Amino acid sequence: MRSINHSNESIFCGDELVPTLINLVTKKAPSLIVVLTDEHTKAHCYPAIAPHLRQWKTHLICIPSGESSKSITQSEALWVELSQLGADRDSLIINLGGGVITDLGGFVAATYQRGIDFLNIPTTLLGMVDAAIGGKCGVDLGPLKNQIGVITSALGIIIYPPFLNTLPQRELISGWIEMIKHGFITEQDYLKATLLFETSDLNKIESLIWASVMIKNKIVQSDSSEKGARKTLNFGHTLGHAIESYGLHTHGQNWIKHGEAIALGMALACYLSHKLYAFPEQVLNNYLWVVRKHVTFPKFDKKEITTIIDYLKYDKKNSHGAVNFVLLKAIGQEVLDAKVNSILIYEAFDFINQE
């Protein structure tokens, strides 16, 4: 079992799910365990841990899957249920699911009685390489992504790659996109490895997952509050989140997955980087050639692009009314708080639409 141990958060990755979980829970000695799932992880993942939690008082909560559950309304329902169960500050929440479950569950834990411990067991590739790591917890405000939240560390994070066998291909691709992002912001070799990786070949995935975990963990440890280096993890997310918010508001939660929106966001960011900072055009074109085999980018007309641009004003990196982008001069050479005019954003969308 590979591991990273910090005083504030430990990360484990490998096949030893049950021994690792039992060890963490035994050390905690909780008064109550609440396992948060959706209908998919309840059916496919919860049976792997349920028999081993019987020595503790345990309660299962299952919420509807999807981004619509990542809300203040759902948070309030969970706070009420925790209170009715008699959960106290020695209770433990185990978040068993993808990014929605770990974001929501962490937020609920961090705010219930001013904070109780939680464990993350991510079950999606996106959760394993990104969402469950780093302490960002929160919910959406209507269609606006991650507007309400906190940064707080999990008691532990257990990554169990066999859970990926329960996922549809579209979910695997969504996580793969975040791994590609880690390559863009760090080094050529990892970017090449992720672009060459086929999501249908899960035998090779653990080493790539761990590489992404190490990349994100190193960045988070250097800047836990996102004042500097941690902003690089938002490469592709400024426009990506705006596209996702537009989709949630206009088409509903299944129109575009988070990773698909980020895939388009990174394509746009690469184009902007090329125009503003001479980011290599060949790298942009190779990325588009690879990703378009797996992701179909929606095409937007000028009115839709204008709406997406309007969503940029809600981005969390903004300061003093200015929209701040993360762009690149080259692979691993970021430009933080970059300013981009709307004309160039329209041009970037036109470039992607014409491809």
N, C-alpha and C positions, 0 to 999 in steps of 0.2 A: 504494500500500500504506500504510494507516494504521499508525502505530506509536507506542508509548510506550517510551522508553528509560530504564532505570534501571541503576545500577551492578550491582545484584543480580539484575535480571530484566527482559528486554525482551519486549514483546508486539507482534505484527504481525497485521494483519487485512486480507484482500483476496484478489485472484485470483493474486497472484504467489507461489504456494506454492514452486515449484522454485527460482527464483533466491534467495529468502529462505533456504530450507533449505541450499542449496549454500554461500551466504555464511557462515552460522553454522557449518556443519560444517568449512569450509575454515579459518576462524579457529581452531577448536578443534584441528584436525589430530589426530584420534583414532587411537590404536593399533588400536582395534576398534570397530565400530558394531554394537550389538545393537538390532534393531527389535522391539518388543513389540506384538503384535496379538492379537485374538481371531479366530474363524473368519470373522466378518462383515467386519471391517476388512482382514483378509488378502485376502479376495476382492474387495472393492469399493474400497478406499482404497490399499492397498500398491502396486498397479500404477502409481499416479500418481507414486510417488517411487522405486520400485525401480531403474529404468534409470539414474537419476542418482546412485545411491550406489555404482555399480560400481567407481569409481576408489579406493574405500576397502575394506578388509577388512570385510565385512558378514555378519551372521548374523541370520536371522529366527527368532523364537520366537512360536509361536501357542498361546494358552491358551484354555480354554473360556470363552464369554461368560457374563455374569451375576454377580450379587453373591456367589455361592458361591466364586468365584475370588479374592475379596478376603479372603484368609486367611493366617495364619502358615504353614499347610501349603504353600500355593502360593508364598509368599515363599521358604520354604526350598528348594523345588524350583528356583526361579529362581536363588538364590544358588549352589546346587550346579552348575547349568548354566553360570553365568558363570565359576565357578572352573574347570570342565572345559574351557571355551573359552579359558582363559588370559587372561581379562579383567583388566586392571590399572587403576591410578588414572588413566591417560590414556584409558581407554575411554569410550564414550558410549552411553547408552541413549536411543533415540527411542521415546517412548510414543505410539503411533498408535491412538487409540480414544476411548471415552467415559470417564465418570468412574471406572469400575472400573479401566481400564487406566492412567489418569494417577495415580490414588491409589496403586495397587499398584506401578506402575513407578517412581514417584517415591520411594516408601518403600524399595523394593529398592535403588535407586541410592544413596539417602542413607545406607544402612546397610552396603552391600557395601564392604569394605575401608575402612570409616569414611567413605565418601562418594566417589562418582564423579558426573560431570556427566550431566545428562539434558535432553532437549528434549521438550516436550509439543506434539503436534499433535492437538488434540481434534477428534473426528469427529461428536459429537452436539451438539445445541443446549445441553443441560445442561452438557456439558464446556466449550463455548465461552464461555458467560456466567458460569460458576461454578466447576465442579470443577477445571479445569486452571489456574486463576488464584489466586495468593495463597500458594502454597507449602505448603498443607496436604496431607500425604501420609500414608497409613496403611491399616490393614486392620481388619476386624471381629474381634471376639472371640466366636466362636459367632454367635448372632443379634444380639449387641450391636454397634451401629453405631460404627465409627471409634474403638474403644477403645485401639488401639495405633497410635502414629504419631509423626511429627515435623513441624515446620514448617521447610521448606528451599526455597530458590528454584530454579526451573528455569533452565537456561542461556538458554532462550528459549521463547516460546509462539507458535506459528503457527496462526492461525485462518483456515481456508480454507472459506468458506461453501458452495461447490459440493458439499462432502461431505454437506450436509444432504439433497441429492436422493436419497441412498441410504437414508434413514431411513423407517421406518413412521410413521404419524401419531401413534401412541401415544408414541413417543420424542420427537417434536417437541413434543407437549403437555407432556411432563415438563420440558423445558427452558423452555418458555413460562412455566410456573408460577414458576420462579426469577426470570424477568424481571419478572413482576408483583410479586414480593417486593421487588425493587430499587425499584419505584415506591412501594410502601407506606412504605419506610423513608427515602425521599428527598423526592419532590415529586409534586404533583397531576398535572402535565402528563405526566410519564413514566408514571405509573400509568394515566392515561386512554389514552395511546398503546398501552400493552401490552394493556389490556383490549379495545381496539378491534381489535387485530391478529388477523388470521386466519392460523393456521399453514399453511393451504393456499396462501397467497400468499408465496412465498419471494423474490419480486422486491424486496420492501421490507425484507427482514430484516436486511441488513448494517448499516444505520444504527442499528437497534434493538439489535443485538448490540454494536455499538461503544459505544452509550450505556450498556449494562449493564457492559461492560468498564471504562469510565471510572468508573462508580459504584463498582464493587468495588475497582478499583485505588486510587482515592482513599482509601477506607476502610482498606484493607490498609496502604497507605503511612503512614497516620497512626497505626496500631496493629498492627504486624506480629505481636505475641505474644498478641493477643486479651485484653488486660487492660481495655479500655474500649470505644471506638467500634466495634471489629470485632465485638463481640457482637451488634450490630444485625443483622448478616448471618444470625443464627440466628433471626430472627423466623419463627414458625411451625414451627421445627425441634424445639422441646422435645417437644411432643406428636407432631409429625410423625415424628420418629425413633422414639419409643416405639411408634407405630402400625406403623411399618415393621419394627421388631424383633419385635413381636407377630406380624406377618404372616409374616416369615421363619421364625420358630419354629413357627408353627401351620399355615401353608398353603404354605410354600415360596416361592422367589424370584420367581415370576412372578405371584403373587396381587395385589400392588400395587407399582407403580413408585415410585421415590424421589419424583419430582415429584408423583405422585398423593397420596402420603402427606403431602407438604408442603402441597399444596392444601387438604387437610382440616385439617392442622395450623394453617394460616393462618386458615381459617374459625373454628376454635376460639379461636385467639389474638385474632381480631377481636371475637368475642363476649365473651371475658374482658376485653378492653380496654374494650369498651362498658360492661360492668357495673362495672368498677373505676375507670376513668378517663374515662368519658363519651366514648369514641371514637364518632364519628357512626354511628348505626344505619343511615342511608341508604347509607353507604359499604360497610358489611358486607353489606347486602341486595343492592346492585348487584354486588358481587364474587360472591356466591353465584349470582345470576341468570346472570352471564356464564360462570363456571367450570362450572356444572352442565350447560351445553350440551355440554361436552367431557369431563367427568370424572364418573363415577358413584361417589358416596361409599358405602362399605360402611356398613351399620347394625350397631351393636354393642349387645348386651344388657348388663345391669348386671355380670354376671360377667366378661364380656370387657373392659368398661371398667375394672373393678378390676385386671385383669391388666395393661392398658395403663398405668394409673397406677403400678403397681408397677415398671414399666420406667423410670419417670422417675428413680429413684434412681441410675441409671447415666449420667445426662446429664453431659456434660463441663463445663457451666457451674455445676454444683452446688458449694457451698462450705459446710464445717462441717455437713454433713448436711442442708442446706436446698436444696430445688429452686428454681433461679432461672429465671424466665421473662423473655423480651423481649416487652414489650407496647407499645402505642401510645396516646398521648393524642389524637393527630391524625396525619394523613399527614406523615411526616418528623419527628415529635416522639416519640422513643422513651422508654420507661421500662426501664432496665436492672435486672437482679436483682430483678424483681418477685416477690412471694410470692403464691401462689394456694392457697386451701384446696381439699380434695378435693370438698367439697359443690358448689362452683362449677364444678369440672371436670365432674362428673356432669351438672350443669344445662346446661353447654355442649354436651355430647354429646346430651342430650335435645333441645335446640333444633335441632341439625343433623339428628337422626333424624326430627324431625317435619316438617321442611321438604319 
